[in-house]
Structures are given as structure tokens and as C-alpha cells.
Amino acid sequence: METRKALPKKIRSLIAVLFWIAVWQLASMAVGKELILPGPLSVLKSLWYLVRQGSFWTSILLTVLRIMLGYIAGVVLGCLLAVACCASDVLNSLFSPIIRMVRATPVASFIILAMLWMSKGGVPVLMSALIVAPVVWGNLIESYASRDKDLDEMALAYRLGRWKRFRHVIVPHLMPSLKAACLTGLGFAWKSGIAAEVLSQPKQAIGSNIYYSKVYLETPELFAWTASVIALSFALEIAVRKLIARRDKDEN
């Protein structure tokens, strides 16, 4: 039964993909210049050439490591800031303006500033962390504000200590918001990390290769690197979803 239900959806997805590839091919033929818009076959050939190079996989590995390091740091930092702001009105007044300022500032501005302060390889890490932390913080703050106050009163009635109340009452309420923030933040971290690599151009990085492809007018290669970015984004999202699902399963 599950296979029968899943099959039509897979077929629809395949048809949609084929449709847009056909549109891409027709648009490429209409333009008639590979420098401006290469066709799918040309991009596939470039991608096939790249995957056979050791430097391709090295760039992917280092990019993933940089961005995921910043992503994890951003999640941890966002959680710590949220806990601090929820625990103390003074800390909330102190940190909230800075976090909101970071969230409102364009990523490009932070990238350019970071390039003055640190090595090229550290810029994508910092950018990923700066993008993710406000997302996590914002979700947790909103979730904490919307909690059921009756649960707090019940915890006080049962004379639960601050740690037990945090662990057994507040954390379960915040977990759905944290999971949503982790999934949303992953996409933001990935895009901001790649953008940071394009501007800072560290050695052995996807963003650097995207920049070089643009400089040397290797448009098919530029599309091939972009395709790898999209594929990796989907793969990382699937991995994070599976980790969250496994954690939920272990808890139950």
C-alpha cells in the first residue's frame, strides 16, 4: 500500500524535473550562446569532468566542514543566548538589541568586515554561525513566551527545583521550535557560507571555484559547481532530518 501511494508522487516529481530540464534546454537553444546559458548536456559534461578530479572532493569536504562547524556553533550559541535572555530580564535587555542588529545586517557587510579580522578559511565559519544563532534564538524566545503558564504554576505546586522545571517542563515545550530552527538555519548557514567563500576565496572551497569559473568565463563549470551546491544542500537537510527523527525515536 505504501509503495502504491508513493509511486504517483515519485512519478510527478520526475515529470516536474524533466519538464524544467526541457525548459532549460529550450532556453539555451533560444539564447544560442553557451557563455550566457549552457545547456543541460554541457553542464553534465563539466560536472562529470569535475567529479573525476581529486580537488573537487577536497573542496567539497572542506566547504562542508567549514559550514557545518559554523552551523553547530550557531545552534549552540543561539541556545545559550536564548536561555540567558529567558532567565534574566537584564541579560535580555543587554543581548536582544545586538542579536536583532546582527539579524538585520546584510550578510555581505559582515563578510567584508570578517575578511579584515581573520583568515579566509575562518570567514565562512563565522558567517554560518552569525546567521544561525539569531534564528535559533528568535524561535526559542518566541516559543518560551508562548508557553503554558499553568505548567509553571504546577511545577511550583510540586516544588520542582529550577533545574527540574527547566528539564521537564520548559525543554519539552521548546524542542519543536528548536528542531524547526535547526532545519531553517541549515539552509541559511549553507547559503551564507557559500557566499562567504565566494567573496573571501579560501583555498580548496566550492565558493572559490564558483568565483574562478565566473572570472575565467567557464559558464558550464559555474553551473556544475552550482548544481553540486544544490545537491549538497538537499543531502545535508536529509541528514539533519534523519538525525532529528532518530533522536525522537530514541526518546519514545
TABELFEN-V893900 format. One line per field, one symbol per residue. phi: phi as a letter, one per 30 degrees, with the letter a starting at -180 (. if undefined). psi: psi as a letter, one per 40 degrees, with the letter a starting at -180 (. if undefined). burial: + if it has 24 or more other C-alpha atoms within 12 Angstrom, else -. A space follows every 50 residues. Layout:
phi->???
psi->???
burial->???
//
This chain:
phi->.ddddddedddddddddddddddedddddddibddcbddedddddddddd ddcddddddddddddddddddddddddddddddddddbdddddddedddd dddddededdddddddcbddddddddddddddedddeddddddddcdddd ddddddddhddddddddccdeeddeedddddddddddddddddddddddd hddhbdeddddddddchcdedddddddddddddddddddddddddddddd dd
psi->dddddddddddddddddddddddddddddddehdddgiiddddddddddd eehddddddddddddddddddddddddddddddddddhdddddddddddd dddehidddddddddddiiddedddddddddddddddddddddddeihdd dddddddefhiddddddedddddddddddddddddddddddddddddddd fiigiddddddddddefgdddddddddddddddddddddddddddddddd d.
burial->---------------------------------+--++++-++--++--+ -----+--++-++++++++++++++++++++++-++--------++--+- -++---++-+++-++----++++++++++++++++++++++-++------ ------------------++--+++-++++++++++++++++++++++++ ++++++++++++-----+++++++++-++--++--++--+---------- --
//
